[in-house]
């Protein structure tokens, strides 16, 4: 903080901290066309543990589905998905895709839309 005579002048850092959180998130992934798409994400304010699921397979699957439901209603899901496919975060659900699903999309083995696998027909004839 700097003082000029008797008038108080907050530092640039203090002024930035006084701004709402959505206004001070640094721009991510070079998306300069928008102040920052992450500020509009549906996951802001959500329990972030669901986006980084841990536990046994059933718990992981349940938490992943919860995260994907949040992503499904997100106004910036396509931008988030494009960012995740471009930057390849190692963990977490971004743009409605798990790390494994993002890898399949990047390798051209899945489009990122529809079911990841064909429905199995376990009825042997």
C-alpha positions as CSV (number, residue, x, y, z in Angstrom):
1,X,0.0,0.0,0.0
2,X,1.3,3.4,-0.9
3,X,0.5,6.7,0.8
4,X,0.7,9.9,-1.1
5,X,0.6,12.8,1.4
6,X,-2.5,12.1,3.5
7,X,-4.5,10.4,0.7
8,X,-4.5,6.6,0.8
9,X,-3.9,4.9,-2.5
10,X,-4.3,1.1,-2.6
11,X,-1.7,-0.9,-4.5
12,X,-2.7,-2.5,-7.8
13,X,-2.6,-5.9,-6.0
14,X,-5.0,-4.7,-3.3
15,X,-7.3,-3.2,-5.9
16,X,-7.3,-6.5,-7.8
17,X,-8.2,-8.5,-4.6
18,X,-11.2,-6.2,-4.0
19,X,-12.7,-7.3,-7.4
20,X,-15.2,-10.2,-7.4
21,X,-13.6,-13.6,-8.0
22,X,-15.1,-14.0,-11.4
23,X,-13.5,-10.7,-12.6
24,X,-10.0,-11.6,-11.4
25,X,-9.5,-15.2,-12.7
26,X,-6.5,-15.1,-15.1
27,X,-7.4,-15.9,-18.7
28,X,-6.8,-19.5,-19.5
29,X,-5.5,-21.2,-22.6
30,X,-5.1,-18.0,-24.6
31,X,-8.8,-17.4,-25.0
32,X,-8.3,-13.6,-25.4
33,X,-11.6,-13.3,-27.3
34,X,-13.4,-13.5,-24.0
35,X,-12.3,-12.1,-20.7
36,X,-12.3,-15.6,-19.3
37,X,-14.7,-18.4,-20.2
38,X,-14.0,-20.1,-16.8
39,X,-15.8,-17.4,-15.0
40,X,-19.1,-18.5,-16.7
41,X,-18.6,-22.2,-16.0
42,X,-21.3,-24.2,-14.2
43,X,-18.7,-25.8,-12.0
44,X,-17.8,-22.5,-10.3
45,X,-19.1,-22.9,-6.7
46,X,-19.6,-26.7,-7.1
47,X,-17.8,-29.3,-5.0
48,X,-14.7,-29.8,-7.1
49,X,-14.1,-33.3,-5.7
50,X,-16.6,-34.7,-8.1
51,X,-14.5,-33.4,-11.0
52,X,-11.4,-35.3,-9.6
53,X,-13.1,-38.6,-8.4
54,X,-11.2,-41.0,-6.2
55,X,-12.2,-44.3,-4.7
56,X,-13.3,-47.7,-5.9
57,X,-14.7,-48.1,-9.4
58,X,-18.3,-47.6,-8.3
59,X,-17.5,-44.4,-6.4
60,X,-15.4,-43.1,-9.3
61,X,-18.2,-43.9,-11.8
62,X,-20.9,-42.2,-9.6
63,X,-18.8,-39.1,-9.0
64,X,-17.9,-38.9,-12.7
65,X,-21.6,-39.0,-13.6
66,X,-22.3,-36.2,-11.2
67,X,-19.6,-34.1,-12.7
68,X,-20.8,-34.8,-16.3
69,X,-24.3,-33.7,-15.2
70,X,-22.9,-30.3,-14.2
71,X,-20.9,-30.1,-17.5
72,X,-24.1,-31.0,-19.5
73,X,-25.8,-27.8,-18.2
74,X,-22.7,-25.6,-18.5
75,X,-22.9,-22.7,-21.0
76,X,-19.1,-22.9,-21.8
77,X,-18.8,-26.7,-22.0
78,X,-17.7,-26.7,-25.6
79,X,-15.0,-24.1,-24.9
80,X,-13.9,-26.1,-21.8
81,X,-13.8,-29.3,-23.8
82,X,-11.7,-27.7,-26.6
83,X,-9.3,-26.3,-23.9
84,X,-9.0,-29.7,-22.3
85,X,-8.3,-31.5,-25.6
86,X,-5.7,-28.8,-26.5
87,X,-3.9,-28.7,-23.1
88,X,-4.3,-32.4,-22.0
89,X,-4.7,-32.1,-18.3
90,X,-3.6,-35.4,-16.8
91,X,-6.5,-35.7,-14.3
92,X,-10.1,-34.5,-13.9
93,X,-13.3,-34.1,-15.8
94,X,-13.3,-31.1,-18.2
95,X,-15.9,-30.4,-20.8
96,X,-17.8,-33.5,-19.8
97,X,-14.9,-35.8,-20.6
98,X,-12.6,-37.9,-18.3
99,X,-8.9,-38.0,-19.0
100,X,-9.4,-41.4,-20.6
101,X,-12.2,-40.1,-22.9
102,X,-10.1,-37.1,-23.9
103,X,-7.2,-39.5,-24.9
104,X,-9.6,-41.5,-27.0
105,X,-10.8,-38.4,-28.8
106,X,-7.3,-37.1,-29.4
107,X,-6.3,-40.5,-30.8
108,X,-9.3,-40.5,-33.1
109,X,-10.9,-43.6,-31.5
110,X,-14.0,-41.7,-30.3
111,X,-15.8,-38.5,-31.4
112,X,-16.6,-37.4,-27.8
113,X,-20.3,-37.7,-28.6
114,X,-22.7,-40.5,-28.0
115,X,-21.8,-43.7,-26.2
116,X,-18.1,-44.5,-25.9
117,X,-18.7,-48.2,-26.6
118,X,-21.2,-50.1,-28.6
119,X,-24.0,-51.7,-26.6
120,X,-23.1,-55.3,-25.8
121,X,-25.4,-58.0,-26.7
122,X,-24.8,-60.7,-24.1
123,X,-27.6,-63.0,-25.5
124,X,-25.8,-65.8,-27.2
125,X,-27.8,-67.5,-29.9
